[in-house]
Amino acid sequence: MKLGYDLTIEQSQKLVMTPELIQAIQILQFNTQELDTYIDEQLLANPILEAENPDAADESVPGDESVGAAEREEEGDFDWSEYMKERELDDISYRQWEYTGEKSDYSYEQFVSSEVSLAEHLLFQLQFADLKKGCRQIGKYLIESLDQNGYMTQSAAEIARQFGVKREKVDLVIKTVQSFDPAGVCAADLRECLLIQLEQFGLLTPSIRCVVTDHLEDLAANRLTSIAKATALSVREIQRITDLIKALEPKPGRQFSSSVETKYIVPDVTVEKIDGEYVISVNENNTPRLTISPYYRRMLKEADKESQISKFLSGRLNSALWLIKSIEQRRQTIYNVVSAIVAWQKDFFEYGPKYLKTLTLKQIADEVGIHESTVSRSVNGKYLQSPRGVFEIKYFFTSGVSSESGEGIASGSIKTFIREIVDAENPLAPLSDQAIAELLSQKGIEISRRTIAKYRDEINLPASSRRKRY
């Protein structure tokens, strides 16, 4: 066997991800808020880029080009359009919506006051409680240690050891805090929470106390006959107690603000019905309109072509133009994808969730003429605002079953049918999953009992045994 070194020439095809292509893919994946943040970062990193002030924008007809508009300034014989063509950068259109109203058009409704937390609400009441100073310190510690639902996270014995006081003193403070609003706060568990509320509302009878204390699990499983046998009460009376208990608040602290940051959805696309047609617009209200800095363009024009300044500015200019082009391509791709989705799911927008059709990424990709991965990046993490509400765009891509006509019915539509059937059923004789499947079969939807059970669980509908009333 001969070993040695040889020089050979061979041809091979490889897919190379250039930095520009990686940037374009990244921009496509951004939602509106992420895109705004990314643009702000690019404005700091690239001196060539500028965010145009809408007030200073020249009046132009639709279709004017932002880069071209900047180029119309007097710059001698330097042809910026030719410069971009040489570098295979199209002179693309990128014009954002401009707000023309008065800047002072603010109302008090636009401002949100800070919300009161559970701890703040309870500490305010603690100031007026009939407690000694030492007990107030225990009360303050106790309140601040409650979880976000209003339950104790430490036992009375642990708190007594921590403060070096008798258990009775801590029990007195706990009893005082339990009398505060909201009712049921500072309980050790669900049973105690419910008992506190019933006592404060004057509804706690021996029978109700017995049901809550000894039969809460049976009540949750709707085993009312078992409770009736164990308590010697009628099933109808147990049903009345069950309805009363279910009307109580199991998490009294959740009505107050928590330390968890609230994140608001900013729709990336808006769909409006105008003159019988659905009009799609990509949300760019807060995204700044990007332009090329006249100062640096002038500097590039006057600098020596071989100088370091010229090379640096040329590189920055190419990056800026590619960024603007990528943002426009993102807008156009999202527009095309959402337009195809709206056309496919037009019955949903017209008549509601029951008319949602099955849809795959491949179907939209074939219709728009792009790859499935591009469709996925276009819709991932983005939201659509429509006359029927705000939906994640992925909501419209769903599997389902075929009807008798051969047309696909989305799982979301079937879930809507199931909920309507359950809402209309006789609560004294609730329908089984098999009965629901037979009713759907009459509508031309062939679906198994197991699939009905799966969909029912996904929309938080209990089984027929737990829906039965007496």
N, C-alpha and C positions, 0 to 999 in steps of 0.2 A: 504493500500500500504506500503510494507516494504522498508525502506531505510537503507543502510549500505554499508560497504566496503568489497570487495571480491578480492582474488588473483586468476587469471585465466591464463592459458597457451594457446596460439593460434598460428597457423602458418599462415604467409602471405607472398606474393611475392612482392618485391619492387625493382625498378630500382634505384640503387645508383650510382651517378656520382662521381667517385673518382677524386682526383686532377690530376692524370695521364691521365685519360680519357678526362677530361676537357682540359688539355694541348694539347692532340693529336687532338681534334676537333678544337681548336684554331689555331694550326699550319696548319691544312688542309685549313682553311679559308684564311690564309695569302697569299697575292700575293708576287712576288719576292722581291720587295723593303721592304715590311713589314716583311718578313722572315729574311732578312739581318739585319734589325734593332733589331728584337727580338733576334737573335743569338748574336749580339753584347752585348745586355743587359744580356743574360745568361752567356756570357764569363766573364762579370764583377761580376756577382752574385755567380757563382760556380767556386771555385778555382781548382776543379778537371778537368774542361774542358780547352782545349787548341785549338787554331787555328793553324793548321800545316802550316808551311812555305813551299810552293810548291817547292822552290829551294832545300830545305833540304830533300824532300821526297825521299825515296829509290826507285830505279827502280824495278817495280814489274809487273807481268803479269796481264792482266785484270781479275777481279774476286777476287783479293786480298782484304782482309777485313781491313778497317782502324783501327778498334779496335784490330783485330787480329794482324795487322802489328806491332802495338805498343807492343803487348804482346810478340812478338818474341824476345824482348830484354832479356838479361840474368837476370832472377829473381829467380834463385834457383828452388825449387820444388813447388812454388805457381802456381796453375793452374787457370788462369783467366777465361778460357772457362767454367770450372766446376763451378766457382763462379757465372757466369751469368746464367748458367742452373739452379742452385739451386734457384735463384730468378726469374725464369721463364722469363728471358730476353734473347731472341735469339741473337746469334752472327751474326748480320745482316751485309749486305754489304752497305757501304756508302762511295763512292769514287767520288770526284768531278773532273771536267775537270781541267786540269792544263795547263797554258800558258807556252809554251816552247820558245817563241821568245825572242829577246833582249829587255831588259827593256828600252833602249834608243830609241826604234823605235817610235818616235813621229814626227808628222808633224804639220805644222801651221794650216792645215785644221781641226785638232782636237780641236782647241781652238776657242771660240766664243767671239768676241769683244762686249763690252757693247753697247746696242742700244740707240739711241738718242730719248728722249721723245719729245712730242709736245711742252711742255713749254720751254725746252732747245733750240729747233729749233727756236721758236719765239723770245725768249730773245736774242739770237744771232743776229737776224735781228733788234731787237729794238736798239741795240748799234749804228747802222748806220742810224737810222731814224732821220729826221730833226725835233726834238722835244726839248723843253726846259727841264731843270732838273726836274721841278715840274711835267711836263707832263710825263716824263720818269717813275717817281714813280707811277703815275696812270697806265701807260702802264704795268709796272711790276706786279702790283696788278691785273690788268685785265687779263693778260696772265695766271697768276698762279691760277686764279679762274675759268678758262674754264674747262668744263667737258672733259672726255676722247675722245669725238667725235668732240671737237672743238667749242662747243656752249657756249654762255654766260650763267652764272648761276645767274647773278644779272643784274638789269636794269641800264640804264645810270643814272636815277634819284637817285637810291640807292647809286651808287658809288659817285655821286656828293655830296650827303649829308654826306657820310662817310668821304670824304676828305675836305668838307667845301669849295667847289669851284662851279663855275657856270656850268650849264648843258652843255653849248656850249663847254667848255673846255674838258669835258669828251667825247662829241660827236666827237671832233677833234681827240682825242686819239683812239677812237674806229674805226674811218674811216682810220686812219693810220695803225692800226693792221690788219684791213680787207684787206689792200693792200699787206699783207705779203703772203708768200708761207706757207702752201698750200692754193689754192684758195678756198674761201668760209668759211674760219675760222673766228671766232668771230662774228657769226651771232646770232640773237636772236631766230630765228625759221627756219624751212625748207625753207619757201618762200624766206626769205632774203638770206639764204645760196645759193640757186640756182641763184638768181638775181646777187649776187656778182660774182659768177663764170662766168655767161654769160657776165657780163660787162667786166671782166678781159680778157676774150677770144675774146672780140669784136663781140659777137653774139647777143647782146641784142637789139632787135627791138621793136617798139611799140606793134606789134602783139604778140610777145613772152612774153613781159612784161604783157600784158593783160591776157594771158592764165595762167601764173604762179601766178599772183596776185589774179585773180578772179575765176579761174576754176581748181585749183589744185586737188580738191577732185574728180571732174568729170574725170579728166585726169587719176587719180589713178584707178578709176573704169572702165576705157576704154569707157566712154560715150562720144565718139568723135562727134557723130551726135548732141548731145545736145550743145557741145561747138561750133560747126560750126554754129548752128542756132543763138546762143547768140552773136557770134562775126562777123557774116556775112562772115566768111572765108569758103573755101571749105573743105570738109572732108579730102581730100588728103593733103592739106596744114596743117591741124591740126595733121594728122598722122606724117608728117615730123617734126613738132614742138615737138610732143610727143617723137619721136625717139631721138631727140636732147636732150631733158630734161632728158630722162632716161639714157643717156650716162654720165650725170654729177655725181659727188660724193656727196651723201646725208650726209655722215659722214666724213668730211675731216680729222679729227684727228685720225681716226682708223688705218691709215697707219704707225703711230708711236707707239713706245712701251708705255705700260701703267704701272701703279703701281701694277697691278694685277700679281701675281707670275705665271709664265708659268710652267705647270707641264707636263713632258714628259712621254710617255708611254714606259715602259720596258716590252717587251713581256715575258710572263711566259713560253710559249711553242713555239717551232719552228717546222714547217712542211716543209720538203724539198722533192723534187721529184728527186730521184736518181735511174738511170737505170730503169725507168718506174714504180718505186714503191715509195710510200710516206713514208718517214722516219720521225718519231716523236722524238724530244728530248726536255726534260724539261730543261729550262734555269737555270743553276746553276753556270754560269761563275764567278759571283762575290761573291757567297756564300762560306764562308771559310769552309775548310774540318775540321771537329771536331775530336779531338783525346782525349785520357785520359792522363793526365800529368804523366810522369814517376816518377817525384819526389814524388807526393802524393800517387802513387801506391806503391812505395817503402816504404813510411811512413806507409801506411795501412798494408803492409805485416809485418813490423817490430813491429808495435804497439801491445800492449796487447789487446786481443779480447774483454775484458770487460771494457776497458778504455773508457773515454769520447771521446778521440781523435779518437779511432777506430769506435765508434758509429757514430760520426759526419761524418767522411770520408766515412763510408759505406752508410750513407744516401745521401751524395753528389754524390757518385759514382752511386748509383741506379738512381738518378735524371739525371745524365749525360747520362747514358746508355739509359734511357727511351727517353730522348730528341733526341739522335741520331737515335733511332729506329723510333720515331714519324716523324722525317724529312724524313727518307727513305720511310716510309709508305705513307707520303704525295706525294713524288715523284712518287711512284709506282701507287698510286690511280689516280693522275692527268694523268699519262701516259696511264693507261688503259682506262680512260674516254675519253681522246682526241683521242686515237686510234679508239675507237668505233664510235666517231663522224665523224672522217675522213673517215672511211669505209662506214658509212651511207650516208655522203654527198660527196662521191667521184665525182659525176657528177658536183657538184659545183666547185671543185678544177680543174676539167678537162676542163669544158666548160663555167663557169661563173655563175653570180647571177640568171639567168633565170632558172637554173636547181637546185635551192635550194629546198629541200624537207621538208615537215612538219616533225617535230621531237619533242618529249616530253621527260621530265626527266625520266618518267617511262620506256620508251623504252630503253634508255641507261642503266638505273639501272638494268633492267631485263637481258640485254646482258652482263653487266660486273659482275652481281651477287652481287650488293650492294644496299643499301637503297636509295630511291629518295633524301632524305635529304643530304646524302653523295655526291651524284652527284651535288646537288645544291651548297654545300660548295666547291666542287672541282672547279667549273667554275665561281663562283660569284666574280666579280671584277678582273678577270684574262683575259689576252689577248693572242691571237695566231698570230704568224707571218707566213705567207705563201707566195708562189709565186704570189698570187692574192692580197696581201696586208696584213695589220694588222687589225684584227677583234676582238671585244670582244667575248669571247667564247659563251656567251649567245646569240649571233647573230644567231647561228646555231640551236637554239631551237625556233621554230616559228610555229604558227598556220597557217591555210590556208584553201583551198577548195579541193575537190576531182575532178579529171579529169574523162573523159569518161572511161578510163582504170581502174579507181578505185584507182589510185595512188595519194597520197596527193601532192598538189602543195603549196609551202609556200607563205605567203603573200608578202615576199620580192621579190619572182619571179614574182608575179602578178604586183607588183609596177614597176618592170623593164619592163614588157610588156606594161604597161600603158604609161610609159615615151617614149618608142620606138614608140608607136602609135601616141602620141601627137607630137613627133619630126618630124614624117613623114607626118603629116596632112597638108592640104592646109590652110595656115593662113588666106586666104580670106573667108574660110568656115570651121571653126574649128568644130571638132566632139563633139557632146553632150555626156554626160555620158552614156545614153542609147545606142548610136551608138558604143561607146567603148565596152560596155558589149556585144553587138551583135558580134563585131569582135572577142572578146575573146571566145565567144561561138563557133565560127567557128574553133577555135583552140582546142576545147574540154574542155574549162574551163567555167563552168556554174557559173555565179556570178551576183548578183543583181546590179541595177543602184545605189542604196544607198551605197552599199559597194564600188563601183567604186568611188563615190564622197568622201567617207571616205579615201580611199587609196590615191586619188589624192591630198587631203588636206595635208596628212601626208608627201608627197614628194614635197610640195609647188608648185603644179601646179594650176594655176587659172582656174576658170570655163570657158566654151567656150565663153561666152559673153565678158570676159576680155582678151581672147587670140585672138580675131578677129582683123584683120588688114584691112585697107581701101586703 
